[in-house]
Amino acid sequence: MNNKVLNKQDRPKRNLTNDMQTLIFVISAAAITLGLILYALFSIFKPFEYKSFDSIQMVNEDNYLAQEGNENKEYYVFIYQQNDYRNEMLEKDLIRYANYAKKNKDARPIYRLDFGNDFYDKLKNALGYTQENYQTNLPTLVYVKNGKISSKYNTVSTILTELEGKMK
């Protein structure tokens, strides 16, 4: 029988640079793969975007003039009544503006306020609406600056024009 014992000297030498190159390649491939998976998941699910009108932050009649907006304390409040056909006309654009404002720090944030019947007394003076005309003037978009209503837009076209103008 021919039993040959390998000595340490007879083993093939490992090349350290080949091992390092392999390690760097494996780590790079893993990092790229992880990055692509995360990108795909964020592209598909978009977890930080508003997907519906109800996901826009709601405020109430007591604090709608005291929200923390951008640096200049400017923001919009969309005042509406449930089940109004005009809300449906504006929903898509309100969501689009809310996502725009979320991504652009200079854009004014937007909040929503449901103007139920119990809100009428607290908001009528601020909005200048009477019992007879408040329903025809809703929905309304108000521009709040430094805790005061600076402008208000109460038709679908003026609301859309204001929001579109700010997204340019």
N, C-alpha and C positions, 0 to 999 in steps of 0.2 A: 504494500500500500504506500501510496505516495501522499503523505500528510505534510503539507507545507504550512508552516506557521508564519503568519504575516507579522512582521515587525512594524513598529510605529513608523519606521522610515519607509517601508514599502507602500503604505497607504497613499492614495492620491491626495495631493494637497488641495485644500479648499482655498478658493480665491475670495478674499474678503470683499473686494470691489464687486464681484458678481453677486454676493449675498446682499450687499447694500443696495445695489441697483434693483434687485428683485423686490426687496422690502419697500423701496421708494415707489416702485411701480404698483405694488399691491395696495399701498396706502393711497396713492393717487387715484387708482381705479375705484377704490371704495369711497373716497370723498366725492368723486365726480358722480358716481352712481347715487349716493345719498342726496347730493344736490339736485340731481335730475328728478328723483322721486319726490323730494319736498316741493320743487317747482311745479311738478305735475299736480300734486295734491292741492297746492294753493291756487293754481290756475283753475282747477275743476271746482273746488268748493268755495273759494274766495271768502274765507271765514271773517274777514274784517270789513266786509261791505254790507251796506243795507240792502236787504232783499225785498222788503215789503214796507209799505207805508207805516204799519204798526211798529216796525223796528226803529223808527225815528223817535228820539227821546221825547217823552211827553212832559209838559210842565202844567202847572195849574194856575188858576186866576190869582192866587195869592203871591206866587213867586215868578210870574212870567217877565217881570221887569227887573229881576235880580239874578239872571243867569250869568255864569262866567262865559263870556264870549272870547273873541280873540284879544290881542293886546290892547286894542282900542275900546274894548267892551262893547262891541257891535255884534249884533246877530239878528236873525229873522225868527219870528214866531208865526206859524201858520195856524190861523184860528178858523175852525170849521164846525159844521154840525154833521152828526152821523147821518148816513143814508141820503146824502145830497148828491145828485147826479154830477154836479160840478167837481166834487172831490175826485170822482173817477176820471174826469178829464185831466186832472192835475197830478194824480198819483205818480205816474211814470216819471214826470219831470221833477217832482219833489224828491223822489228817490235818487234820481240822477244828480240833482244838485247836492243832496245830503252826502252822497259818495264823493262828489267833487270837493265839497268843503272839508270832508274828513281827510282827503289826500293833500290838500293845499292849505298850509297854515295861515296864509294871508286871507283866505276866503272866510266869509262870515258863516258861523255855524247856523243851523236851522233847528228849531224845536216845533212841536205841535201842541195845540191846545184845543180840546173838544169843548165847544161853546154850548153846553147843555142848557136847558132852561134855568137851572139854578145858578148859572154864571152871569146871567143877564145883568143883574143889579150891580155887580162889581166891575164889569167891563164897559157898561153903557157910557159912562162919562169919559173914560179914556179913549174910546173909539168914536164917540160922538154919534152913536146910533140911538134911535128912539124905538119904542115898542113896535111901532108900525113898520119901520124900515130895516131892522136889524137882520131879519131873515133874508131879505133881498140883497143885503150887502155881504152876506157870508157866502163863500169863504173869503177871508181877508188875510193878506200877508202884511205883517207889520215889521218895520225896520226899527229896532230898538238900539239907541245909542246912549250910553251913560245913564241907563235907567229910565229913559223917557222914549215914548214913541216919536220917532223922527219923521217917518213916512208910513203911509198905508196904501195898499193896493187891493181893491175889492172887486175886480172882474177877472175872469179867467185870462183874458188877453194881457192885462197889465201885470198880473202875477207872472205869467210865462215870460213876458218881455223883461221884467226885472231879473228873474233868475237866469235867463239866457244871457243877458248882458253881463252878468257877474261871472259867468263861466268862460269868458273869452280870455 
